[in-house]
Amino acid sequence: MFVDRVKIHARGGQGGRGCVSFRREKYIPRGGPDGGPGGDGGSVILVADAETDHLTHLFYQPNQFAKHGVHGRGKQMDGKKAPDLIVKVPPGTLVKLLPGGETVVDLDAPDASFVLCKGGRGGRGNMSYKSSTHQAPREYEEGQPGEEGRFELVLKIIADVSIIGFPNAGKSTLLTKLSKARPKVALYPFTTLQPTVGILEFEDYHTLRVADVPGLIEGASRNRGLGHDFLRHIERSRFYIVLLDAAGTEGREPWDDYKTLLNELKLYQPGLVKKPRIVVANKIDLPGVEKKLAALRKKVKEPVLPVSANEGTGIDKLIATLHKFFFEEEPGAKTSVKARG
């Protein structure tokens, strides 16, 4: 099960209680107070882990409570500080405070961390109350409680490139050609029910994260079909591959699919259509595709790259295009795959 939205209850550990103790040793009848302080409670810390790509573990363990600090002891011994509770989440996790929904933090980079609930401070022992006028104190402090709250964690996948297109356009098959990812591939619509991220490795050792976003349909911006559940996963991508079924195997024209996809992106978030993109016409190995491809090229302003994800035709050229955009273009320079909104 893929989980990209979950609610959790987090709580920092309580600090340990301070100790009331007096030194009692032979030949030292009045050794004075020697009660040590309690240890601090552990904190709940979120860490963006590059090896984690879902929130399923928090779905099954929604209560994330750090341990309490150890109480202080005699002979001036401090209580042991409790260990922090490290909670690993995927990069791109947005944390919101419930019930209001205010954004607490956006862990938008690998290895980013945030103290979600700080542990309570340990209480002072009676040793801390000793003074010239108060030489036998019996006062002490209870440990302070840790911070506590309920939060919603929302994952927005961080990928350099997102593959978007209608169901059965061949997104999952294309991802298998670009990376070692192996999403489920079948002939029926909505085969892919969760985003899949693969790593595209170039010969010069550069890498890109490529995401296969589940099929969009008309009305996705109004939360129809998979709708908002997966549209948010393309927000952080720097580049889009608009994958079209050039053969029209589902009874639709490639140009109509292109217009619908861009319109849904614009309705969901206008800035998305301004990001760089390339149009990839898939299934060119099927008969009768030449006329549809020629008609598409006349209407689309962006470059149209014909490929057959099934046979691997045109994949090398697509990889070269991605390499040029990410690693060869000068910063700020105009690129041939710049979107025209």
C-alpha positions as CSV (number, residue, x, y, z in Angstrom):
1,M,0.0,0.0,0.0
2,F,1.3,3.4,-1.0
3,V,0.6,6.2,1.6
4,D,1.4,9.8,0.8
5,R,-0.8,11.5,3.4
6,V,-1.0,10.6,7.1
7,K,-2.0,12.1,10.4
8,I,0.2,11.5,13.5
9,H,0.3,12.3,17.2
10,A,3.8,13.3,18.3
11,R,5.1,14.0,21.8
12,G,8.5,14.8,23.3
13,G,9.6,12.9,26.3
14,Q,9.1,14.3,29.8
15,G,12.2,15.4,31.7
16,G,13.3,13.3,34.7
17,R,12.5,14.4,38.3
18,G,15.2,15.9,40.4
19,C,16.5,13.9,43.4
20,V,16.4,14.8,47.1
21,S,19.3,13.2,48.8
22,F,21.9,13.9,51.5
23,R,25.5,12.7,51.7
24,R,25.8,10.0,54.3
25,E,29.2,8.5,54.8
26,K,31.2,7.4,57.7
27,Y,33.0,10.2,59.5
28,I,31.0,12.8,57.5
29,P,27.9,13.2,59.5
30,R,26.7,16.4,57.7
31,G,27.7,15.9,54.1
32,G,25.0,18.1,52.8
33,P,22.6,17.8,49.8
34,D,23.8,15.8,46.9
35,G,20.6,15.1,44.8
36,G,21.3,15.4,41.1
37,P,19.0,16.7,38.3
38,G,16.9,14.6,36.1
39,G,17.7,14.0,32.5
40,D,16.1,15.8,29.6
41,G,13.3,14.0,27.7
42,G,13.9,12.9,24.1
43,S,12.8,15.0,21.2
44,V,10.8,13.9,18.1
45,I,12.9,14.8,15.1
46,L,11.8,14.4,11.5
47,V,14.6,13.6,9.0
48,A,14.2,13.7,5.2
49,D,15.7,10.3,4.2
50,A,16.6,9.8,0.5
51,E,16.0,6.1,0.8
52,T,12.4,6.6,2.0
53,D,9.7,7.2,-0.6
54,H,6.4,6.8,1.2
55,L,4.7,7.3,4.6
56,T,3.3,3.8,5.1
57,H,5.3,3.2,8.3
58,L,3.6,6.2,9.9
59,F,0.2,5.0,8.8
60,Y,0.7,1.9,10.9
61,Q,2.4,3.7,13.7
62,P,0.7,7.1,14.0
63,N,1.8,7.6,17.7
64,Q,5.4,8.8,17.8
65,F,6.3,9.3,21.4
66,A,9.9,9.9,22.6
67,K,11.1,8.4,25.8
68,H,11.2,10.2,29.2
69,G,14.4,11.3,30.9
70,V,15.7,9.3,33.8
71,H,15.2,10.7,37.3
72,G,18.2,12.2,39.1
73,R,20.1,10.2,41.8
74,G,22.1,10.8,44.9
75,K,25.8,11.4,45.0
76,Q,25.3,14.3,42.6
77,M,24.5,11.9,39.7
78,D,22.5,13.4,36.8
79,G,19.7,11.4,35.4
80,K,20.4,10.0,31.9
81,K,19.0,12.1,28.9
82,A,16.6,10.1,26.8
83,P,17.5,9.4,23.2
84,D,15.8,11.5,20.5
85,L,13.2,9.7,18.4
86,I,14.3,10.0,14.8
87,V,11.4,9.7,12.3
88,K,12.4,9.2,8.7
89,V,10.2,10.7,6.1
90,P,10.7,11.1,2.3
91,P,12.2,14.3,0.9
92,G,9.3,16.6,-0.1
93,T,7.2,16.0,3.0
94,L,5.1,18.9,4.1
95,V,4.1,19.0,7.8
96,K,0.9,20.7,8.9
97,L,-0.3,21.4,12.4
98,L,-3.8,20.1,13.2
99,P,-6.6,21.1,13.5
100,G,-5.9,24.4,11.7
101,G,-3.7,23.1,8.9
102,E,-0.9,25.7,9.3
103,T,2.3,24.7,7.6
104,V,5.0,23.9,10.2
105,V,7.9,22.9,7.9
106,D,8.6,21.7,4.4
107,L,11.4,19.1,4.3
108,D,12.1,19.7,0.6
109,A,15.7,18.4,0.5
110,P,17.4,15.2,1.4
111,D,18.9,15.1,4.9
112,A,16.9,18.1,6.0
113,S,15.7,17.8,9.6
114,F,13.3,19.5,12.0
115,V,12.6,19.1,15.7
116,L,8.8,18.4,15.7
117,C,8.3,18.1,19.4
118,K,11.1,19.1,21.8
119,G,11.6,17.0,24.9
120,G,11.1,18.5,28.4
121,R,13.9,19.7,30.6
122,G,14.9,17.6,33.5
123,G,14.1,18.9,37.0
124,R,16.7,20.2,39.5
125,G,17.7,18.1,42.5
126,N,18.1,19.5,46.0
127,M,21.8,20.1,45.4
128,S,20.9,23.0,43.2
129,Y,19.0,24.8,46.1
130,K,21.9,24.8,48.5
131,S,23.0,28.2,49.7
132,S,24.8,29.8,52.7
133,T,21.5,30.4,54.3
134,H,19.7,27.2,53.2
135,Q,22.2,24.4,53.8
136,A,19.7,21.4,54.0
137,P,17.2,22.0,51.2
138,R,14.6,19.5,50.5
139,E,13.2,21.2,47.4
140,Y,13.3,19.6,44.0
141,E,11.7,20.0,40.6
142,E,9.6,17.7,38.6
143,G,10.7,17.3,35.0
144,Q,8.9,19.4,32.4
145,P,6.6,17.8,30.0
146,G,7.7,17.5,26.3
147,E,5.9,19.3,23.5
148,E,3.0,17.6,22.0
149,G,0.8,18.0,19.0
150,R,-1.2,16.4,16.1
151,F,0.2,16.8,12.6
152,E,-0.6,15.9,9.1
153,L,2.2,14.9,6.8
154,V,1.7,15.3,3.1
155,L,4.2,14.0,0.6
156,K,4.9,15.9,-2.6
157,I,7.4,13.8,-4.5
158,I,10.6,15.5,-5.4
159,A,11.6,14.6,-8.9
160,D,13.7,16.4,-11.5
161,V,11.4,15.1,-14.3
162,S,7.8,14.1,-14.3
163,I,6.1,12.0,-17.0
164,I,2.5,13.1,-17.4
165,G,-0.1,11.7,-19.7
166,F,-3.4,9.9,-20.1
167,P,-3.9,6.3,-18.8
168,N,-2.3,3.8,-21.2
169,A,-0.1,6.4,-22.8
170,G,2.9,4.3,-21.9
171,K,4.3,6.2,-18.9
172,S,5.3,3.2,-16.9
173,T,6.9,1.5,-19.9
174,L,8.9,4.6,-20.7
175,L,10.1,4.8,-17.1
176,T,11.4,1.2,-17.4
177,K,13.5,2.3,-20.4
178,L,14.9,5.4,-18.6
179,S,15.7,3.7,-15.3
180,K,15.8,0.5,-13.4
181,A,12.4,1.1,-11.9
182,R,9.8,-1.6,-12.6
183,P,6.3,-0.3,-12.1
184,K,3.4,-2.5,-13.0
185,V,2.6,-2.5,-16.7
186,A,-0.7,-3.7,-18.2
187,L,-3.1,-3.0,-21.0
188,Y,-6.0,-1.7,-18.9
189,P,-6.4,2.0,-17.9
190,F,-5.2,3.1,-14.5
191,T,-2.7,0.3,-14.2
192,T,-0.5,2.6,-12.2
193,L,-2.1,3.7,-8.9
194,Q,0.8,5.3,-7.2
195,P,3.7,7.5,-8.3
196,T,6.9,5.6,-9.1
197,V,10.3,7.3,-9.1
198,G,13.3,5.9,-11.0
199,I,16.9,7.1,-11.3
200,L,18.1,7.9,-14.8
201,E,21.9,7.4,-14.9
202,F,24.0,9.0,-17.6
203,E,27.3,7.8,-18.9
204,D,29.1,10.8,-17.3
205,Y,27.7,9.8,-13.9
206,H,25.1,12.5,-13.7
207,T,21.7,11.3,-12.4
208,L,18.1,12.5,-12.5
209,R,15.1,11.5,-10.6
210,V,12.2,10.7,-13.0
211,A,8.6,10.2,-11.7
212,D,5.8,8.3,-13.4
213,V,2.7,10.2,-12.3
214,P,-0.5,8.2,-12.5
215,G,-2.7,8.9,-15.4
216,L,-4.5,12.3,-15.6
217,I,-7.9,12.6,-17.1
218,E,-10.1,15.5,-18.0
219,G,-11.4,17.0,-14.7
220,A,-8.4,16.0,-12.7
221,S,-8.0,19.6,-11.5
222,R,-11.5,19.3,-10.0
223,N,-10.3,16.1,-8.2
224,R,-11.9,13.8,-10.7
225,G,-10.3,10.4,-11.0
226,L,-7.0,10.3,-9.2
227,G,-7.2,14.1,-9.2
228,H,-5.4,16.1,-6.5
229,D,-4.1,13.0,-4.8
230,F,-1.4,12.8,-7.5
231,L,-1.4,16.2,-9.2
232,R,0.5,17.6,-6.2
233,H,3.3,15.2,-7.0
234,I,4.3,17.1,-10.1
235,E,4.5,20.5,-8.4
236,R,8.2,20.3,-7.5
237,S,9.4,18.9,-10.8
238,R,11.7,21.1,-12.9
239,F,10.9,19.5,-16.3
240,Y,7.9,17.7,-17.8
241,I,7.7,14.9,-20.4
242,V,4.2,15.2,-21.9
243,L,3.6,11.7,-23.1
244,L,1.0,11.3,-25.8
245,D,-0.5,8.2,-27.5
246,A,0.4,9.1,-31.0
247,A,-1.5,6.2,-32.5
248,G,-4.8,7.2,-30.7
249,T,-5.3,3.6,-29.5
250,E,-7.9,4.8,-26.9
251,G,-10.0,6.6,-29.6
252,R,-8.6,10.1,-28.8
253,E,-6.5,12.4,-31.0
254,P,-3.0,13.2,-29.7
255,W,-3.7,17.0,-30.1
256,D,-6.8,16.8,-28.0
257,D,-4.9,14.9,-25.3
258,Y,-2.2,17.5,-25.3
259,K,-4.7,20.4,-24.9
260,T,-6.5,18.6,-22.2
261,L,-3.4,17.8,-20.2
262,L,-2.1,21.4,-20.3
263,N,-5.5,22.8,-19.4
264,E,-5.7,20.5,-16.4
265,L,-2.3,21.6,-15.2
266,K,-3.2,25.3,-15.7
267,L,-6.5,24.9,-13.8
268,Y,-4.8,23.1,-10.9
269,Q,-1.8,25.6,-10.7
270,P,-1.2,28.1,-13.5
271,G,2.5,28.2,-12.9
272,L,2.9,24.6,-14.0
273,V,2.4,25.3,-17.7
274,K,5.3,27.7,-17.6
275,K,7.8,25.1,-16.7
276,P,10.1,23.6,-19.4
277,R,8.6,20.5,-21.2
278,I,9.0,18.3,-24.2
279,V,6.2,16.5,-26.0
280,V,7.0,12.8,-26.6
281,A,4.8,11.0,-29.1
282,N,4.7,7.3,-28.1
283,K,3.6,4.1,-29.9
284,I,5.1,5.1,-33.3
285,D,5.6,1.3,-33.9
286,L,1.9,1.0,-34.5
287,P,0.4,1.3,-38.0
288,G,-1.3,4.5,-39.2
289,V,0.6,6.7,-36.8
290,E,2.4,8.9,-39.5
291,K,-0.6,11.1,-40.3
292,K,-1.5,11.7,-36.6
293,L,2.1,12.5,-35.9
294,A,2.4,15.0,-38.7
295,A,-0.9,16.7,-37.7
296,L,0.4,16.9,-34.1
297,R,3.7,18.6,-35.1
298,K,1.8,21.3,-37.0
299,K,-0.2,22.3,-34.0
300,V,2.2,21.9,-31.1
301,K,4.8,24.6,-30.5
302,E,7.2,22.5,-28.4
303,P,9.5,19.9,-30.0
304,V,7.8,16.6,-30.6
305,L,10.0,13.6,-30.1
306,P,8.6,10.3,-31.6
307,V,9.4,7.2,-29.6
308,S,8.3,3.6,-29.1
309,A,8.6,2.9,-25.4
310,N,7.8,-0.7,-26.1
311,E,10.6,-1.2,-28.6
312,G,13.0,1.4,-27.3
313,T,13.0,3.5,-30.4
314,G,13.9,7.2,-29.8
315,I,14.8,6.6,-26.1
316,D,18.5,7.6,-26.7
317,K,17.5,10.9,-28.2
318,L,15.1,11.6,-25.2
319,I,17.9,10.9,-22.8
320,A,20.3,13.2,-24.7
321,T,17.6,15.9,-24.6
322,L,17.3,15.6,-20.8
323,H,21.1,15.7,-20.4
324,K,21.4,18.8,-22.5
325,F,18.7,20.6,-20.6
326,F,20.0,19.8,-17.1
327,F,23.7,19.6,-17.5
328,E,24.7,21.4,-20.7
329,E,22.6,24.6,-20.9
330,E,24.2,27.7,-19.4
331,P,22.3,29.1,-16.4
332,G,19.7,31.5,-17.5
333,A,20.1,30.6,-21.2
334,K,17.1,30.0,-23.3
335,T,16.5,26.3,-24.1
336,S,14.9,24.7,-27.1
337,V,12.4,22.9,-24.9
338,K,11.2,26.0,-23.0
339,A,7.5,25.9,-22.4
340,R,5.3,28.5,-24.0
341,G,2.4,28.3,-21.6
